[in-house]
Amino acid sequence: MKKISLFKSTGVKIWVNVFLCVLLLISLFVSFFHGVSKQTEEYLLLGTSILGIIPVMAVAIRAIISRRITIDLLASIALLLTIYEGELMSAVFINLMLASARIFDAYTERKTENIITHLLKLRPSHIKVKRGGAETEIKFEDVLIGDIVVVESGDRIPVDGVVIGGQASVDQSTLTGESAPIVKKDGDEVFSSTLNVSGSLLVRTEKIGEDTTLAKIIALVDEASRSKTNIEKIADRFATWYIVIVGLATAIIYFISGDMSLVLSILLVTCADDIALAVPLGFTVAISKAAKHGIIIKGAAVVERIKDIKVIITDKTGTLTKGQPKIQKIILLSGGTDFTEGTFKEILALCSVNSNHPVSKAIMKQLNKDSVNVVLADSFIETPGDGVLAQYKNNRYLAGKVSYLKENQVQFTNADDTAIKEIQDAGLSVTAVAENNHVIGCVAYEDEIKRFAKESIIETKEMGVNRWIMLTGDNEQVAKRVADQVGIDEYHFALKPADKLAKVKEIKKKHGEIAMMGDGVNDAAALAIADVSFAMGAIGSDASIEASDVALMHDDLRRVPEAMLLSRKAMRIIRQNFLIWILTNAIGLYLVFTGKIGPMGASAWNFATDFIPIINIFQIYFLKINKHTYDTEAEGARII
């Protein structure tokens, strides 16, 4: 796995600044109680002041080289003038504030790192694999794609892969935030860093290193920690003007009054600008908290946008419904009168066995129960969202939507159309099957609605979302059934993937800012043009992680209102800090201009008040953003 830029020496940064704070406190203590001679006292204050200014000036100089003006420049000027004028205790106070702020900043960065480092620590150094029929232990770095990994009870799963033997209960909370173990058996996907609670597994390795779900989450958190929001950019621009105005004002005041003590007092009140730290710190804390709940937010800008969601567009399958169709009926139509049910099922298997579509998987599951003989097609083409075309022994077989078959010149009698309509009127979906140019039968199925879909939609509406719009490739009756049951305000049906993209553009043009929810695979293009995009159940899905702004690692709609609540509360706290900053600076300047405090009092005021916004940020750590408990699988979880 490549080195991620998030992993800086934050531990070193924390301890260096802690050491500096100790030195500064010692110098203040000694000076306050006059424990040494006056000359030694001055040397001690001077030494610690110079030591404290070095990191401030280093940051300011790097910013100037990058053609940026930061608050560190104002702090550097104030500290240099303070030292020059002999106001050493004031310089020590300001340095103490700045060093303390750097500790808070590094601590928060470290908290974000810990989300990742905790997972990496759980990664085993050695793993057991089966090679050549024998079980052997190898280093983690030596595992290859295709290796069969042995995972015993109590082991961490070291790779992303597919179970090919055994059964086990796996705790996926490290990735999804879900505490209840999930039963994994043949054919199920498993992911690196998750824990085998009980049982044993044989896992065929499919992803290693940078390609694993874990590595992609690390990269996402790193990306999120470095992005900037509109409010941060405004704060940066404001800080630039603030520095210029304060600099010009103090120069004019000194030119008019010649009072360096007054100038120093103004600079010392305003120099250690806490807002420059508190704003980005707030977003970092919010992103960190979301990640602990299995909500991976791609950057501070997304945190800012989530709170404004008013219109949500959603896919149906896998988002509002489980995405696990249940086969209800297998029916022969007019063109299948010469076929037995067994023969039809063999054709159905031929069309389904090579497809990864949920309906095809459901069909194969049913056919396997019926012990249907499965043969492979000579050629196979799948059109996503429509159906499949298979060639076998000079016959052409099609399976998919009725519209797909008709577009490919498949003939339906009036009786066929009537039979299919009756199925659809009952709220079921239909996959039709044809041999050559004649429809021979169909499969009726339904996709169960997720247990908490309706509650989640209600919660978002209580938070200001005024319209939910569903887009689906299913027929009108199925779309209406789902919309009525979960509380969808508007739905569009019988849409192909290209139609969905056009419809999203149309809705965006009508409503302005929109959010989009989907699985990140078929919906990737639509997700990309939404202002905020949510990918459901992103664990193990590269497309979901790449396409979305918010990757919900657990396939649970309730995470959407949780993300909205976190965004709103975090933004409220960040705005509170702007008000706190304005108020404390205004009071400090009033005290200076009325002569109630001089340089020493100004530095003490700065030291005391600049901690308020930073401490306020830590409210986000303790926010309760969910009403739910995830002590069982998503569909069996309780709302409390």
C-alpha positions as CSV (number, residue, x, y, z in Angstrom):
1,M,0.0,0.0,0.0
2,K,1.4,3.4,-0.9
3,K,2.1,5.9,1.8
4,I,-0.9,8.1,2.4
5,S,-0.2,11.8,2.9
6,L,-2.5,11.9,5.9
7,F,0.1,10.0,7.9
8,K,2.3,12.8,9.0
9,S,4.3,13.0,12.2
10,T,1.5,14.3,14.3
11,G,2.7,12.6,17.3
12,V,6.0,14.5,17.0
13,K,4.2,17.7,16.4
14,I,2.1,17.2,19.5
15,W,5.0,16.4,21.8
16,V,7.2,19.3,20.4
17,N,4.5,21.8,21.1
18,V,3.8,20.2,24.5
19,F,7.5,20.6,25.3
20,L,7.4,24.2,24.1
21,C,4.3,24.9,26.3
22,V,6.1,23.5,29.3
23,L,9.1,25.8,28.7
24,L,6.8,28.8,28.2
25,L,4.9,28.0,31.4
26,I,8.1,27.5,33.4
27,S,9.4,30.9,32.2
28,L,6.1,32.6,33.2
29,F,6.1,30.8,36.6
30,V,9.7,31.8,37.4
31,S,9.1,35.4,36.3
32,F,5.9,35.7,38.2
33,F,7.4,34.5,41.5
34,H,10.8,36.1,40.8
35,G,12.6,32.8,41.5
36,V,15.8,33.9,39.8
37,S,17.8,37.2,39.3
38,K,16.2,39.9,37.1
39,Q,18.8,39.3,34.4
40,T,18.3,35.5,34.3
41,E,14.6,36.1,34.3
42,E,14.9,38.3,31.2
43,Y,17.2,35.8,29.4
44,L,14.7,33.0,30.2
45,L,11.7,35.0,28.8
46,L,13.7,36.1,25.8
47,G,14.9,32.6,25.0
48,T,11.5,31.0,25.2
49,S,10.0,33.9,23.2
50,I,12.5,33.4,20.4
51,L,12.0,29.7,20.6
52,G,8.2,30.1,20.3
53,I,8.3,32.5,17.4
54,I,10.4,30.1,15.2
55,P,7.5,27.8,14.1
56,V,5.1,30.8,13.6
57,M,7.6,32.6,11.3
58,A,8.4,29.4,9.4
59,V,4.7,29.0,8.5
60,A,4.4,32.7,7.6
61,I,7.4,32.6,5.4
62,R,6.2,29.4,3.6
63,A,2.8,31.1,3.0
64,I,4.5,34.2,1.5
65,I,6.6,32.0,-0.8
66,S,3.3,30.5,-1.9
67,R,1.9,34.1,-2.4
68,R,-0.5,33.8,0.4
69,I,-1.0,36.1,3.4
70,T,-2.0,34.2,6.6
71,I,-2.7,35.1,10.2
72,D,0.8,33.8,11.1
73,L,2.3,36.8,9.4
74,L,0.4,39.2,11.7
75,A,1.3,37.0,14.7
76,S,5.0,37.1,13.6
77,I,5.0,40.9,13.3
78,A,3.3,41.3,16.7
79,L,5.7,38.9,18.4
80,L,8.8,40.6,16.8
81,L,7.6,44.1,17.9
82,T,6.8,42.7,21.3
83,I,10.2,41.3,21.8
84,Y,11.8,44.4,20.3
85,E,9.9,46.6,22.8
86,G,10.9,44.3,25.7
87,E,7.3,43.1,26.4
88,L,8.6,39.6,26.9
89,M,5.9,38.3,29.2
90,S,3.3,39.4,26.5
91,A,5.3,37.5,23.9
92,V,5.4,34.4,26.1
93,F,1.6,34.6,26.6
94,I,1.0,34.8,22.8
95,N,3.5,32.0,22.1
96,L,1.7,29.9,24.7
97,M,-1.6,30.4,22.9
98,L,-0.2,29.6,19.5
99,A,1.6,26.5,20.7
100,S,-1.6,25.3,22.5
101,A,-3.6,25.9,19.3
102,R,-1.1,23.8,17.3
103,I,-1.5,21.0,19.9
104,F,-5.3,21.1,19.4
105,D,-4.8,21.1,15.6
106,A,-2.4,18.2,15.7
107,Y,-4.6,16.3,18.2
108,T,-7.6,16.5,15.8
109,E,-5.5,15.5,12.9
110,R,-4.3,12.5,15.0
111,K,-7.9,11.6,15.8
112,T,-8.6,11.4,12.1
113,E,-5.5,9.4,11.5
114,N,-6.5,7.0,14.3
115,I,-9.6,5.9,12.2
116,I,-7.1,4.5,9.7
117,T,-4.2,3.5,11.9
118,H,-6.5,1.5,14.1
119,L,-7.5,-0.6,11.1
120,L,-3.9,-0.9,9.9
121,K,-2.8,-2.1,13.3
122,L,-5.4,-4.9,13.0
123,R,-3.9,-6.1,9.7
124,P,-2.0,-9.3,10.3
125,S,1.7,-9.4,9.6
126,H,1.5,-13.1,8.5
127,I,-1.4,-14.9,6.9
128,K,-2.2,-18.6,6.1
129,V,-2.7,-19.5,2.5
130,K,-3.3,-22.8,0.6
131,R,-0.8,-23.3,-2.2
132,G,-0.3,-26.6,-4.0
133,G,-2.7,-28.3,-1.7
134,A,-0.6,-27.5,1.4
135,E,-1.3,-24.8,4.0
136,T,1.6,-22.4,4.5
137,E,2.2,-19.1,6.4
138,I,3.5,-16.1,4.4
139,K,4.1,-12.4,5.0
140,F,1.1,-10.2,4.3
141,E,3.0,-8.4,1.6
142,D,3.5,-11.7,-0.3
143,V,-0.1,-12.5,-0.8
144,L,-1.2,-12.7,-4.4
145,I,-4.5,-12.3,-6.2
146,G,-6.1,-15.8,-6.5
147,D,-4.4,-17.1,-3.3
148,I,-6.7,-19.1,-1.1
149,V,-6.5,-17.5,2.4
150,V,-7.4,-19.5,5.5
151,V,-9.3,-17.4,8.1
152,E,-9.8,-19.1,11.5
153,S,-12.1,-17.9,14.3
154,G,-10.7,-14.7,15.9
155,D,-8.6,-13.8,12.8
156,R,-8.8,-10.6,10.9
157,I,-9.6,-11.0,7.3
158,P,-6.5,-9.7,5.5
159,V,-7.8,-9.3,1.9
160,D,-10.9,-8.4,-0.1
161,G,-12.2,-11.7,-1.6
162,V,-14.9,-14.2,-2.0
163,V,-15.7,-17.1,0.3
164,I,-15.2,-20.5,-1.4
165,G,-15.5,-22.7,1.7
166,G,-16.7,-22.7,5.3
167,Q,-19.1,-20.4,7.1
168,A,-18.5,-17.7,9.8
169,S,-19.9,-14.8,11.6
170,V,-18.0,-11.7,10.5
171,D,-17.9,-8.3,12.4
172,Q,-17.7,-5.6,9.8
173,S,-17.9,-2.7,12.2
174,T,-14.4,-1.4,11.3
175,L,-15.7,-0.5,7.9
176,T,-19.5,-0.1,8.3
177,G,-20.0,1.0,11.9
178,E,-22.5,-1.9,12.2
179,S,-21.9,-3.9,15.4
180,A,-23.8,-7.1,14.6
181,P,-21.8,-9.9,13.0
182,I,-22.9,-10.9,9.5
183,V,-23.0,-14.6,8.5
184,K,-20.7,-15.2,5.5
185,K,-20.8,-18.4,3.4
186,D,-20.0,-19.7,-0.1
187,G,-20.1,-16.9,-2.7
188,D,-20.3,-14.0,-0.2
189,E,-17.8,-11.1,-0.4
190,V,-15.5,-10.4,2.6
191,F,-13.3,-7.4,3.2
192,S,-9.9,-6.6,4.7
193,S,-9.7,-5.6,8.4
194,T,-13.0,-7.2,9.3
195,L,-13.1,-9.8,12.1
196,N,-14.0,-13.5,12.0
197,V,-16.0,-13.8,15.2
198,S,-16.7,-17.5,14.9
199,G,-16.3,-20.2,12.4
200,S,-13.7,-20.6,9.6
201,L,-13.5,-19.5,6.0
202,L,-11.5,-20.2,2.9
203,V,-11.3,-16.9,0.9
204,R,-10.2,-16.5,-2.7
205,T,-8.2,-13.3,-2.8
206,E,-9.6,-10.7,-5.3
207,K,-8.1,-7.4,-4.2
208,I,-4.8,-6.6,-2.4
209,G,-2.9,-3.5,-1.4
210,E,-4.2,-0.2,-2.8
211,D,-7.2,-1.9,-4.5
212,T,-8.8,-3.0,-1.2
213,T,-11.8,-1.3,0.2
214,L,-9.7,-0.3,3.3
215,A,-7.1,1.4,1.1
216,K,-9.7,3.3,-0.8
217,I,-11.3,4.5,2.5
218,I,-7.8,5.7,3.7
219,A,-7.4,7.7,0.4
220,L,-10.9,9.2,0.8
221,V,-10.2,10.3,4.4
222,D,-6.9,11.8,3.3
223,E,-8.7,13.6,0.4
224,A,-11.4,14.8,2.7
225,S,-9.0,16.2,5.2
226,R,-7.3,18.4,2.6
227,S,-10.3,19.9,0.7
228,K,-11.7,23.4,1.4
229,T,-15.3,24.6,1.6
230,N,-16.8,27.9,0.5
231,I,-16.9,29.0,4.2
232,E,-13.2,28.2,4.6
233,K,-12.3,30.1,1.4
234,I,-14.4,33.1,2.6
235,A,-12.5,32.8,6.0
236,D,-9.2,32.8,4.1
237,R,-10.1,35.8,2.0
238,F,-11.4,37.6,5.1
239,A,-8.2,36.7,7.0
240,T,-6.2,38.3,4.2
241,W,-8.2,41.6,4.3
242,Y,-8.2,41.4,8.1
243,I,-4.4,41.3,8.3
244,V,-4.1,44.2,5.8
245,I,-6.6,46.3,7.6
246,V,-5.1,45.7,11.0
247,G,-1.6,46.4,9.7
248,L,-2.6,49.6,8.1
249,A,-4.7,50.7,11.1
250,T,-1.9,50.1,13.6
251,A,0.6,52.0,11.3
252,I,-1.8,55.0,11.1
253,I,-2.4,54.9,14.8
254,Y,1.4,54.9,15.5
255,F,1.9,57.7,13.0
256,I,-0.7,59.8,14.7
257,S,0.0,59.0,18.3
258,G,3.5,57.7,18.4
259,D,2.3,55.3,21.2
260,M,4.0,51.9,20.6
261,S,2.3,50.5,23.7
262,L,-1.1,51.1,22.1
263,V,0.0,49.6,18.8
264,L,1.3,46.5,20.6
265,S,-1.9,46.1,22.5
266,I,-4.0,46.2,19.3
267,L,-1.7,43.7,17.6
268,L,-1.7,41.4,20.6
269,V,-5.5,41.4,20.9
270,T,-5.9,40.6,17.2
271,C,-2.8,38.6,16.2
272,A,-3.5,35.0,17.3
273,D,-6.6,34.6,15.2
274,D,-8.4,31.6,16.5
275,I,-10.9,31.6,13.7
276,A,-8.2,30.6,11.1
277,L,-7.7,27.4,13.1
278,A,-11.3,26.8,14.3
279,V,-13.0,26.7,10.9
280,P,-10.9,23.9,9.2
281,L,-10.7,22.1,12.6
282,G,-14.5,22.0,12.7
283,F,-14.8,20.3,9.3
284,T,-12.0,17.8,10.2
285,V,-13.8,16.8,13.4
286,A,-17.1,16.4,11.5
287,I,-15.6,14.2,8.8
288,S,-13.9,12.1,11.5
289,K,-17.1,11.6,13.4
290,A,-19.0,10.7,10.2
291,A,-16.4,8.0,9.3
292,K,-16.9,6.4,12.7
293,H,-20.6,5.9,11.7
294,G,-19.7,4.3,8.4
295,I,-20.4,7.6,6.5
296,I,-17.4,8.5,4.3
297,I,-17.7,12.2,3.3
298,K,-15.5,13.4,0.5
299,G,-14.3,16.6,2.0
300,A,-15.4,19.7,3.9
301,A,-17.2,21.2,0.9
302,V,-19.6,18.2,1.0
303,V,-20.2,18.7,4.7
304,E,-21.3,22.2,3.9
305,R,-23.6,21.2,1.0
306,I,-25.4,18.4,2.7
307,K,-27.3,20.7,5.1
308,D,-29.0,22.5,2.1
309,I,-30.5,19.4,0.5
310,K,-34.1,20.1,-0.5
311,V,-34.7,17.6,-3.4
312,I,-33.5,14.0,-3.4
313,I,-33.5,11.8,-6.5
314,T,-33.2,8.1,-5.8
315,D,-32.9,4.9,-7.7
316,K,-35.2,2.1,-6.6
317,T,-33.4,-1.2,-6.7
318,G,-30.8,-1.5,-3.9
319,T,-31.7,1.9,-2.5
320,L,-35.4,1.8,-1.6
321,T,-35.6,-1.9,-2.1
322,K,-33.3,-4.7,-1.0
323,G,-32.1,-5.4,-4.5
324,Q,-32.7,-9.1,-3.9
325,P,-35.6,-10.1,-6.1
326,K,-37.8,-13.0,-5.1
327,I,-39.1,-15.2,-7.9
328,Q,-42.9,-15.5,-7.6
329,K,-43.9,-17.3,-10.9
330,I,-42.3,-18.9,-13.9
331,I,-44.9,-18.8,-16.7
332,L,-45.0,-20.3,-20.3
333,L,-46.5,-17.9,-22.9
334,S,-48.0,-18.5,-26.3
335,G,-44.6,-19.2,-28.1
336,G,-43.7,-21.7,-25.4
337,T,-46.5,-24.2,-26.0
338,D,-44.1,-26.7,-27.5
339,F,-41.8,-26.5,-24.5
340,T,-42.0,-28.3,-21.2
341,E,-41.5,-26.4,-18.0
342,G,-38.1,-28.2,-17.6
343,T,-36.9,-27.1,-21.0
344,F,-38.0,-23.6,-20.4
345,K,-36.1,-23.5,-17.2
346,E,-32.9,-24.7,-19.0
347,I,-33.3,-21.8,-21.4
348,L,-33.8,-19.5,-18.5
349,A,-30.6,-20.8,-16.9
350,L,-28.7,-20.4,-20.2
351,C,-29.7,-16.7,-20.3
352,S,-29.0,-16.1,-16.6
353,V,-25.9,-18.0,-15.6
354,N,-23.4,-15.5,-17.0
355,S,-25.2,-12.4,-15.8
356,N,-24.4,-10.5,-12.6
357,H,-27.8,-8.7,-12.6
358,P,-29.7,-9.2,-9.3
359,V,-32.7,-10.7,-11.2
360,S,-30.4,-13.2,-13.0
361,K,-28.9,-14.2,-9.6
362,A,-32.3,-14.7,-8.1
363,I,-33.4,-16.8,-11.1
364,M,-30.3,-19.0,-10.8
365,K,-30.9,-19.4,-7.1
366,Q,-34.4,-20.7,-7.8
367,L,-33.2,-22.9,-10.6
368,N,-30.5,-24.4,-8.5
369,K,-33.1,-25.3,-5.9
370,D,-35.0,-27.0,-8.8
371,S,-31.8,-28.9,-9.9
372,V,-32.0,-27.5,-13.4
373,N,-29.3,-28.6,-15.8
374,V,-27.2,-25.6,-16.7
375,V,-25.3,-25.2,-20.0
376,L,-23.2,-22.3,-21.2
377,A,-24.1,-20.2,-24.2
378,D,-21.8,-20.1,-27.3
379,S,-21.8,-16.3,-27.0
380,F,-23.3,-13.9,-24.5
381,I,-24.0,-10.1,-24.6
382,E,-25.5,-8.2,-21.7
383,T,-27.0,-4.7,-22.2
384,P,-27.1,-3.1,-18.7
385,G,-30.6,-2.1,-17.6
386,D,-32.3,-3.9,-20.5
387,G,-31.4,-7.6,-20.9
388,V,-29.2,-10.3,-22.4
389,L,-28.6,-11.9,-25.7
390,A,-27.3,-15.5,-25.9
391,Q,-26.5,-17.7,-28.8
392,Y,-26.6,-21.5,-28.5
393,K,-26.7,-24.1,-31.2
394,N,-27.8,-21.7,-33.9
395,N,-30.6,-20.4,-31.8
396,R,-30.9,-16.8,-30.4
397,Y,-32.2,-16.4,-26.9
398,L,-33.2,-13.1,-25.3
399,A,-34.1,-12.4,-21.7
400,G,-35.0,-9.0,-20.1
401,K,-37.5,-6.3,-20.3
402,V,-40.5,-6.6,-22.6
403,S,-39.4,-3.4,-24.4
404,Y,-35.9,-4.8,-24.9
405,L,-37.3,-7.9,-26.5
406,K,-39.7,-6.0,-28.7
407,E,-36.9,-3.7,-29.9
408,N,-35.1,-6.8,-31.0
409,Q,-38.0,-7.9,-33.2
410,V,-39.5,-10.5,-30.7
411,Q,-43.2,-11.1,-31.5
412,F,-45.8,-10.9,-28.7
413,T,-49.4,-12.0,-29.2
414,N,-52.3,-10.1,-27.7
415,A,-52.7,-12.9,-25.2
416,D,-49.0,-12.5,-24.2
417,D,-49.4,-8.8,-23.7
418,T,-52.5,-9.4,-21.6
419,A,-50.8,-12.1,-19.4
420,I,-47.8,-9.8,-18.8
421,K,-50.1,-6.8,-18.0
422,E,-52.0,-8.9,-15.4
423,I,-48.7,-9.7,-13.7
424,Q,-47.6,-6.1,-13.7
425,D,-51.0,-4.9,-12.5
426,A,-50.4,-7.1,-9.5
427,G,-47.3,-5.0,-8.7
428,L,-44.8,-7.6,-9.9
429,S,-41.9,-7.1,-12.3
430,V,-41.4,-9.2,-15.4
431,T,-38.4,-10.7,-17.2
432,A,-39.5,-12.1,-20.6
433,V,-37.7,-14.8,-22.4
434,A,-37.6,-15.4,-26.2
435,E,-36.3,-18.0,-28.6
436,N,-35.3,-16.5,-31.9
437,N,-38.2,-14.1,-32.7
438,H,-40.9,-15.5,-30.4
439,V,-41.6,-14.9,-26.7
440,I,-41.8,-18.3,-25.0
441,G,-42.3,-17.4,-21.3
442,C,-41.6,-15.0,-18.5
443,V,-40.5,-14.8,-14.9
444,A,-42.6,-12.7,-12.4
445,Y,-40.7,-11.4,-9.4
446,E,-40.8,-8.7,-6.7
447,D,-38.1,-6.8,-4.9
448,E,-38.9,-6.2,-1.2
449,I,-38.9,-2.7,0.2
450,K,-36.3,-2.0,2.8
451,R,-37.7,-2.1,6.3
452,F,-36.6,1.5,7.2
453,A,-37.0,3.2,3.9
454,K,-40.3,5.0,4.8
455,E,-39.0,6.1,8.3
456,S,-35.8,7.5,6.7
457,I,-37.7,9.5,4.1
458,I,-39.9,10.9,6.9
459,E,-36.9,11.9,8.9
460,T,-35.3,13.8,6.0
461,K,-38.6,15.6,5.3
462,E,-38.7,16.7,8.9
463,M,-35.3,18.2,8.3
464,G,-36.4,20.3,5.3
465,V,-36.3,18.0,2.3
466,N,-39.4,18.9,0.4
467,R,-39.4,16.4,-2.5
468,W,-38.2,12.8,-3.1
469,I,-38.2,11.7,-6.7
470,M,-37.7,8.1,-7.7
471,L,-36.3,7.0,-11.1
472,T,-36.7,3.3,-12.1
473,G,-36.5,1.0,-15.1
474,D,-39.4,-0.9,-13.7
475,N,-43.0,-0.6,-15.0
476,E,-45.5,2.0,-13.8
477,Q,-47.4,-0.4,-11.4
478,V,-44.2,-1.5,-9.6
479,A,-43.0,2.1,-9.4
480,K,-46.4,3.2,-8.0
481,R,-46.4,0.4,-5.4
482,V,-43.0,1.3,-4.1
483,A,-43.7,5.1,-4.2
484,D,-46.9,4.7,-2.3
485,Q,-45.4,2.5,0.4
486,V,-42.4,4.7,1.2
487,G,-43.7,8.2,0.7
488,I,-42.1,9.2,-2.7
489,D,-43.6,12.4,-4.0
490,E,-42.8,11.9,-7.7
491,Y,-41.7,8.9,-9.7
492,H,-40.6,8.2,-13.3
493,F,-40.7,4.6,-14.7
494,A,-39.5,2.4,-17.6
495,L,-36.3,4.4,-17.8
496,K,-33.1,3.2,-19.4
497,P,-29.7,4.3,-18.0
498,A,-29.5,7.0,-20.6
499,D,-33.0,8.1,-19.8
500,K,-32.2,8.4,-16.1
501,L,-29.3,10.7,-16.8
502,A,-31.5,12.9,-19.0
503,K,-34.2,13.0,-16.3
504,V,-31.7,14.0,-13.6
505,K,-30.5,16.9,-15.8
506,E,-34.1,17.9,-16.3
507,I,-34.9,17.8,-12.6
508,K,-31.8,19.7,-11.8
509,K,-32.7,22.4,-14.3
510,K,-36.2,22.7,-12.7
511,H,-35.2,22.5,-9.0
512,G,-31.7,23.8,-8.8
513,E,-29.5,22.0,-6.3
514,I,-30.3,18.3,-6.0
515,A,-29.0,15.2,-4.2
516,M,-28.8,11.8,-5.9
517,M,-28.8,8.4,-4.3
518,G,-27.9,5.2,-6.1
519,D,-25.5,2.2,-6.1
520,G,-22.7,4.1,-7.9
521,V,-22.5,1.6,-10.7
522,N,-25.4,2.0,-13.2
523,D,-26.0,5.4,-11.7
524,A,-22.4,6.7,-11.8
525,A,-23.1,9.4,-14.5
526,A,-26.2,10.7,-12.7
527,L,-24.4,10.7,-9.4
528,A,-21.6,12.8,-11.0
529,I,-23.9,15.7,-12.0
530,A,-25.8,15.9,-8.6
531,D,-24.7,18.6,-6.1
532,V,-24.5,15.9,-3.4
533,S,-24.4,12.2,-4.3
534,F,-24.9,9.3,-2.0
535,A,-23.7,5.8,-2.8
536,M,-25.6,3.1,-0.9
537,G,-23.7,0.1,0.5
538,A,-20.4,1.3,-0.9
539,I,-18.3,-1.3,1.0
540,G,-16.6,-3.4,-1.7
541,S,-17.7,-1.2,-4.6
542,D,-15.0,0.7,-6.3
543,A,-17.5,2.5,-8.6
544,S,-19.5,3.7,-5.6
545,I,-16.5,5.1,-3.8
546,E,-15.3,6.9,-6.9
547,A,-18.6,8.2,-8.1
548,S,-20.1,9.6,-4.9
549,D,-19.6,12.5,-2.6
550,V,-20.9,10.4,0.4
551,A,-20.2,6.7,0.5
552,L,-22.5,4.9,2.9
553,M,-20.5,1.8,3.9
554,H,-23.6,0.2,5.4
555,D,-26.5,-0.4,3.1
556,D,-29.0,1.5,5.3
557,L,-31.0,4.6,4.3
558,R,-31.0,5.8,7.8
559,R,-27.5,7.0,7.4
560,V,-28.8,9.8,5.0
561,P,-30.7,11.8,7.7
562,E,-27.7,11.1,10.1
563,A,-25.4,12.8,7.6
564,M,-27.8,15.7,7.2
565,L,-28.0,16.1,11.0
566,L,-24.2,16.1,11.4
567,S,-23.8,18.7,8.6
568,R,-26.4,21.0,10.1
569,K,-25.0,20.8,13.7
570,A,-21.4,21.1,12.5
571,M,-22.2,24.2,10.4
572,R,-24.1,25.8,13.2
573,I,-21.1,25.3,15.6
574,I,-18.7,26.7,13.0
575,R,-20.9,29.8,12.5
576,Q,-21.1,30.2,16.3
577,N,-17.4,30.5,16.2
578,F,-17.5,33.4,13.8
579,L,-19.8,35.3,16.3
580,I,-17.5,34.4,19.2
581,W,-14.5,35.7,17.3
582,I,-16.2,39.0,16.5
583,L,-17.4,39.5,20.0
584,T,-14.1,38.7,21.8
585,N,-12.1,40.8,19.4
586,A,-14.5,43.8,19.8
587,I,-14.4,43.6,23.6
588,G,-10.6,43.3,23.5
589,L,-10.2,46.3,21.3
590,Y,-12.7,48.3,23.5
591,L,-10.5,47.5,26.6
592,V,-7.4,48.6,24.7
593,F,-8.8,51.9,23.4
594,T,-10.3,52.8,26.8
595,G,-7.0,52.2,28.4
596,K,-8.1,49.4,30.7
597,I,-5.5,47.0,29.4
598,G,-2.0,47.4,28.0
599,P,0.2,45.0,26.1
600,M,0.4,42.5,29.0
601,G,-3.4,42.6,29.5
602,A,-4.0,42.3,25.7
603,S,-1.9,39.2,25.5
604,A,-3.7,37.7,28.5
605,W,-7.1,38.5,26.9
606,N,-5.9,36.9,23.7
607,F,-4.7,33.8,25.5
608,A,-7.9,33.4,27.4
609,T,-10.5,34.1,24.7
610,D,-8.8,32.3,21.7
611,F,-9.5,28.9,23.3
612,I,-13.2,29.5,23.3
613,P,-13.9,28.7,19.6
614,I,-11.5,25.8,19.7
615,I,-13.2,24.3,22.7
616,N,-16.6,25.0,21.1
617,I,-15.5,22.8,18.1
618,F,-15.3,19.8,20.4
619,Q,-19.0,19.8,20.7
620,I,-19.0,18.0,17.4
621,Y,-17.2,15.0,19.0
622,F,-20.1,14.6,21.4
623,L,-23.0,15.1,19.0
624,K,-25.6,12.4,18.9
625,I,-26.4,12.2,15.2
626,N,-28.5,9.0,15.1
627,K,-31.7,7.8,16.7
628,H,-30.8,4.2,15.8
629,T,-29.0,1.2,17.1
630,Y,-27.3,-1.2,14.7
631,D,-27.1,-4.2,17.0
632,T,-28.4,-6.5,14.2
633,E,-28.3,-6.5,10.4
634,A,-29.8,-3.5,8.7
635,E,-33.1,-5.1,8.0
636,G,-33.4,-6.3,11.6
637,A,-32.1,-3.2,13.4
638,R,-34.3,-1.3,15.9
639,I,-35.1,2.4,16.0
640,I,-34.7,3.7,19.6
